[in-house]
């Protein structure tokens, strides 16, 4: 999880929690009801991220996000340069 605190705050943290939850469900360590609750919370978080992305699009990209979906600079080139 994010090193600043123990609260999930990035999409990678959410994915990690969801994969861990799937493993626990398969192992019988959590109930189907618990898994459904986790899924519902994850969907709510994803919904807010979608709203955030739409807002950034609507303002022409001048706003920054909350960091839930980290932005990394685009790599220059495509990494498939041909050498002579």
Secondary structure as the mmCIF struct_conf table of DSSP 4:
data_model
#
loop_
_struct_conf.conf_type_id
_struct_conf.id
_struct_conf.beg_label_comp_id
_struct_conf.beg_label_asym_id
_struct_conf.beg_label_seq_id
_struct_conf.end_label_comp_id
_struct_conf.end_label_asym_id
_struct_conf.end_label_seq_id
TURN_TY1_P TURN_TY1_P1 UNK A 3 UNK A 4
BEND BEND1 UNK A 5 UNK A 7
BEND BEND2 UNK A 10 UNK A 10
HELX_RH_AL_P HELX_RH_AL_P1 UNK A 11 UNK A 26
TURN_TY1_P TURN_TY1_P2 UNK A 27 UNK A 28
BEND BEND3 UNK A 29 UNK A 30
HELX_RH_AL_P HELX_RH_AL_P2 UNK A 32 UNK A 58
TURN_TY1_P TURN_TY1_P3 UNK A 59 UNK A 61
BEND BEND4 UNK A 63 UNK A 63
BEND BEND5 UNK A 67 UNK A 69
HELX_LH_PP_P HELX_LH_PP_P1 UNK A 73 UNK A 75
BEND BEND6 UNK A 76 UNK A 77
BEND BEND7 UNK A 79 UNK A 79
#
